[in-house]
Amino acid sequence: MLDRRYQTFLTLVQTNSYTKTAEKLFITQPAVTQQITSLQNELKIELVHYDRPNLVITTAGKQLAAFIEEVTIQSNAVLDHIKHPSIKRDLHFGATLSFNHIVEPDLIHSIQDQFANISCIVANTDEILDQISHGGIEFGLVEGNFDLSKFEHLTIYNDNFVAVCHPDNPLAQKPAVSLTDCLKYPLLLREKGSGTRAILEDWLGTQNYNTADFRKVITVGDMLTIIKMLTANMGISFLYRSLVSNDLDNQTLIQLPVTDFNIERELSMVFLHHSFYESQYQALATQIHHTLMSK
């Protein structure tokens, strides 16, 4: 367990203010200064300094804060288990919009008897990773990129990333579609921070293009709305095939044969390294995989 100086330092990093840290911890500002000075002297590392008028957290300070936060999260999990070993615990997790549409509500139905209460936030990849880092949720079901040095992950499912449009779109009649063909039509796109947007932007970059090169960009923060807009022939989009598998089977939507566009991505369960509940997460990941395979 870390002593209170570490918690004071973490609060200072979060507030970026000695005054706000003192107020939050119900101690005096000189006491905050004394604890931070003592910690720096003991560690022989500069954690903070002033670049007037701004308080600057050093690189070492940011690394230490991340470590303190992770240790605090794991310690709370262990203590809660020790205090209540036979009581079903609550589960707090997150899912990206894409993942949420693919697995819920089947997932929650399959695990509801294992936990006392279950809460799931639905957000983009960046928001979910931030929630994991700060202990707001235990794990996230995400697609897209994340920092492997900071997070552990279990592969749930591999999915193809495809270009899709309405059957009446002229592109649907072409035996082969180039990227320049696609640029002539409105692009239906998720907001910044979403995994699906990041995948498309990364691929466009390899082709020396970006989303601004499309005739029009319509940004929507909900995948179901994008799919409805596709079925209304309002443009084209790039998304996971499993999200529109029924529409493709029924030919209410068409997968476009875009040249040199062959992308497969992992959908993963992501959590902090050395999690106390890692074995439980492995079992849950297996359940989620079976849920997907049974669809």
Legacy VTK file of the C-alpha trace (Angstrom):
# vtk DataFile Version 3.0
C-alpha trace
ASCII
DATASET POLYDATA
POINTS 295 float
0.000 0.000 0.000
1.229 3.504 -0.809
1.342 6.202 1.860
-0.733 9.352 1.699
1.976 11.391 -0.049
1.399 9.338 -3.178
-2.342 9.938 -3.067
-1.706 13.641 -2.533
0.594 13.688 -5.539
-1.986 11.871 -7.680
-4.613 14.427 -6.689
-2.188 17.226 -7.582
-1.710 15.724 -11.035
-5.477 15.459 -11.483
-6.211 19.029 -10.336
-2.966 20.670 -11.508
-3.326 23.023 -8.549
-1.960 23.022 -4.992
-4.977 25.034 -3.848
-7.532 22.667 -5.393
-5.606 19.653 -4.073
-5.727 21.062 -0.541
-9.455 21.723 -0.860
-10.169 18.255 -2.237
-8.167 16.479 0.482
-9.322 18.814 3.309
-5.770 19.756 4.263
-3.822 23.011 4.103
-1.871 24.118 1.048
1.428 24.137 3.019
0.714 20.510 3.953
0.348 19.625 0.263
3.622 21.383 -0.545
5.372 19.602 2.323
4.170 16.160 1.197
5.186 16.719 -2.443
8.609 18.028 -1.399
9.094 15.056 0.929
8.154 12.619 -1.858
10.533 14.229 -4.346
13.379 14.226 -1.816
12.803 10.564 -0.929
12.598 9.433 -4.558
15.344 11.853 -5.668
13.212 12.650 -8.745
11.721 15.955 -9.858
7.988 15.334 -10.159
6.710 18.900 -10.586
8.085 22.341 -11.265
6.741 25.795 -12.079
6.984 27.379 -15.493
5.360 30.575 -14.316
2.455 30.829 -14.047
1.842 27.162 -14.878
2.430 24.075 -12.766
4.210 21.487 -14.910
4.126 17.748 -14.201
7.382 16.184 -15.396
7.510 13.058 -17.536
8.619 11.085 -14.472
5.729 12.622 -12.546
3.198 11.533 -15.146
4.614 8.001 -15.094
4.439 7.875 -11.309
0.852 9.180 -11.318
-0.198 6.446 -13.755
1.457 3.845 -11.508
-0.254 5.211 -8.378
-3.611 5.155 -10.112
-3.166 1.550 -11.256
-2.014 0.390 -7.804
-4.978 2.140 -6.178
-7.462 0.495 -8.525
-5.976 -2.969 -7.984
-5.701 -2.488 -4.206
-9.371 -1.552 -3.952
-10.335 -4.658 -5.926
-8.280 -6.940 -3.662
-9.574 -5.353 -0.456
-13.173 -5.577 -1.630
-12.719 -9.293 -2.377
-11.063 -9.931 1.004
-13.836 -8.140 2.876
-16.689 -9.778 0.939
-15.380 -13.065 -0.511
-18.772 -14.761 -0.789
-20.832 -11.808 -2.027
-21.490 -11.269 -5.701
-19.788 -8.065 -6.759
-20.959 -5.334 -9.076
-19.562 -5.138 -12.607
-18.854 -1.877 -14.419
-17.623 -2.100 -17.995
-17.774 -0.244 -21.266
-18.355 -1.007 -24.918
-17.842 0.970 -28.077
-20.925 1.664 -30.144
-19.843 -0.887 -32.733
-19.189 -3.581 -30.144
-22.370 -2.708 -28.269
-24.556 -3.259 -31.330
-22.840 -6.575 -32.048
-23.026 -8.239 -28.619
-25.708 -6.624 -26.496
-28.171 -7.390 -25.021
-27.158 -11.048 -25.418
-23.959 -10.498 -23.414
-25.632 -8.974 -20.367
-28.293 -11.683 -20.466
-25.586 -14.371 -20.396
-23.659 -12.896 -17.424
-26.405 -11.329 -15.310
-26.491 -14.177 -12.771
-22.746 -13.830 -12.076
-22.923 -10.294 -10.640
-25.022 -8.326 -8.183
-25.479 -5.309 -10.443
-24.199 -4.609 -13.939
-23.609 -1.252 -15.582
-22.300 -0.642 -19.079
-21.302 2.692 -20.551
-21.410 3.049 -24.330
-18.794 5.434 -25.689
-16.011 5.694 -28.236
-12.672 3.931 -27.836
-10.779 6.929 -26.432
-13.410 7.584 -23.758
-13.505 3.943 -22.692
-9.712 3.696 -22.397
-9.740 6.854 -20.275
-12.425 5.371 -18.002
-10.352 2.200 -17.533
-7.234 4.235 -16.708
-9.048 6.203 -14.019
-10.947 3.278 -12.484
-14.382 4.293 -13.724
-14.863 0.872 -15.338
-13.034 -2.449 -15.088
-12.703 -3.315 -18.754
-13.798 -2.206 -22.169
-14.943 -3.988 -25.302
-13.271 -1.953 -28.004
-12.105 -1.910 -31.576
-9.277 0.243 -32.857
-5.840 1.019 -31.483
-4.743 1.230 -27.855
-1.473 1.437 -25.904
-0.211 -2.124 -25.411
2.249 -0.926 -22.765
-0.625 0.315 -20.622
-3.398 -2.196 -21.247
-3.784 -5.957 -21.301
-6.115 -7.314 -23.961
-7.920 -10.480 -24.954
-9.015 -10.998 -28.540
-12.764 -11.535 -28.751
-13.396 -11.605 -32.451
-11.779 -10.792 -35.787
-14.003 -8.784 -38.105
-13.643 -7.493 -41.635
-13.770 -3.744 -42.193
-15.769 -3.056 -45.349
-17.139 -0.272 -47.553
-20.941 -0.267 -47.845
-23.621 1.587 -49.791
-27.257 1.314 -50.925
-28.023 -0.942 -53.961
-29.250 2.119 -55.891
-25.943 3.921 -55.463
-24.087 3.907 -58.827
-21.045 2.438 -57.105
-23.038 -0.726 -56.364
-23.135 -1.506 -60.090
-19.374 -1.409 -60.597
-17.342 -4.666 -60.654
-14.421 -2.801 -59.087
-14.408 0.459 -57.141
-11.430 2.769 -56.692
-10.914 5.151 -53.791
-11.290 8.086 -56.174
-14.707 6.671 -57.115
-15.687 6.696 -53.434
-14.564 10.306 -52.965
-17.383 11.473 -55.257
-20.039 10.511 -52.699
-20.974 11.701 -49.180
-19.105 9.864 -46.423
-21.096 8.809 -43.352
-18.603 8.820 -40.492
-18.367 8.362 -36.727
-17.029 11.128 -34.473
-13.347 11.668 -33.627
-12.136 9.212 -31.002
-14.076 6.267 -32.412
-12.187 3.133 -33.421
-13.942 2.806 -36.778
-13.042 6.368 -37.749
-9.401 5.822 -36.744
-9.163 2.705 -38.933
-10.513 4.557 -41.964
-8.310 7.608 -41.365
-5.215 5.410 -41.033
-5.978 3.629 -44.308
-6.741 6.870 -46.149
-3.381 8.198 -44.961
-1.591 5.273 -46.625
-3.293 6.326 -49.868
-2.307 10.019 -49.383
-5.907 11.045 -48.780
-8.008 12.095 -45.794
-11.704 12.352 -44.985
-11.826 15.974 -46.186
-11.240 14.697 -49.732
-14.753 13.218 -49.878
-17.433 15.308 -51.565
-19.164 15.725 -48.214
-18.632 14.346 -44.702
-21.618 13.665 -42.454
-20.480 12.919 -38.892
-22.854 10.915 -36.703
-22.155 9.653 -33.195
-24.295 6.546 -33.478
-23.736 3.520 -35.689
-27.417 2.568 -35.943
-28.177 6.019 -37.337
-25.403 5.623 -39.899
-26.858 2.269 -40.980
-30.325 3.855 -41.345
-28.794 6.617 -43.442
-27.110 4.002 -45.634
-30.428 2.249 -46.205
-31.880 5.639 -47.172
-29.149 5.981 -49.833
-27.582 9.050 -48.212
-23.965 8.113 -48.875
-21.318 5.457 -48.272
-19.628 4.298 -45.098
-16.794 2.093 -43.852
-17.621 -0.164 -40.917
-17.448 -3.673 -39.482
-19.153 -6.277 -41.616
-20.884 -7.934 -38.670
-22.815 -4.700 -38.037
-24.581 -5.011 -41.393
-24.378 -8.748 -42.072
-28.186 -9.120 -42.208
-28.503 -6.103 -44.510
-25.867 -7.549 -46.817
-27.522 -10.963 -46.808
-30.875 -9.346 -47.631
-29.207 -7.062 -50.178
-30.681 -3.948 -48.599
-27.048 -2.853 -48.520
-24.136 -3.749 -50.811
-20.490 -4.340 -49.931
-18.299 -2.378 -52.327
-15.322 -4.134 -53.963
-12.858 -1.312 -53.197
-9.444 -1.854 -54.777
-6.575 -2.577 -52.331
-8.962 -2.371 -49.388
-8.544 -5.527 -47.324
-8.711 -4.763 -43.618
-9.348 -7.119 -40.711
-9.304 -5.901 -37.123
-9.486 -7.428 -33.671
-12.361 -6.624 -31.368
-10.840 -6.881 -27.918
-11.504 -6.894 -24.209
-9.110 -4.344 -22.708
-8.161 -3.881 -19.048
-5.232 -2.743 -16.906
-2.142 -4.909 -16.587
-1.967 -7.206 -13.525
-5.688 -6.993 -12.850
-6.882 -8.956 -9.841
-9.839 -10.195 -11.910
-7.869 -11.246 -14.996
-8.910 -14.903 -14.778
-12.540 -13.818 -14.540
-12.096 -11.582 -17.571
-10.676 -14.514 -19.525
-13.819 -16.513 -18.766
-16.013 -13.550 -19.751
-14.068 -13.110 -22.986
-14.796 -16.733 -23.842
-18.503 -16.172 -23.139
-18.575 -13.117 -25.365
-16.825 -15.013 -28.143
-19.418 -17.806 -27.935
-22.192 -15.178 -27.950
-20.834 -13.749 -31.189
-20.307 -17.132 -32.809
-23.885 -18.167 -32.045
-25.366 -15.168 -33.883
LINES 1 296
295 0 1 2 3 4 5 6 7 8 9 10 11 12 13 14 15 16 17 18 19 20 21 22 23 24 25 26 27 28 29 30 31 32 33 34 35 36 37 38 39 40 41 42 43 44 45 46 47 48 49 50 51 52 53 54 55 56 57 58 59 60 61 62 63 64 65 66 67 68 69 70 71 72 73 74 75 76 77 78 79 80 81 82 83 84 85 86 87 88 89 90 91 92 93 94 95 96 97 98 99 100 101 102 103 104 105 106 107 108 109 110 111 112 113 114 115 116 117 118 119 120 121 122 123 124 125 126 127 128 129 130 131 132 133 134 135 136 137 138 139 140 141 142 143 144 145 146 147 148 149 150 151 152 153 154 155 156 157 158 159 160 161 162 163 164 165 166 167 168 169 170 171 172 173 174 175 176 177 178 179 180 181 182 183 184 185 186 187 188 189 190 191 192 193 194 195 196 197 198 199 200 201 202 203 204 205 206 207 208 209 210 211 212 213 214 215 216 217 218 219 220 221 222 223 224 225 226 227 228 229 230 231 232 233 234 235 236 237 238 239 240 241 242 243 244 245 246 247 248 249 250 251 252 253 254 255 256 257 258 259 260 261 262 263 264 265 266 267 268 269 270 271 272 273 274 275 276 277 278 279 280 281 282 283 284 285 286 287 288 289 290 291 292 293 294
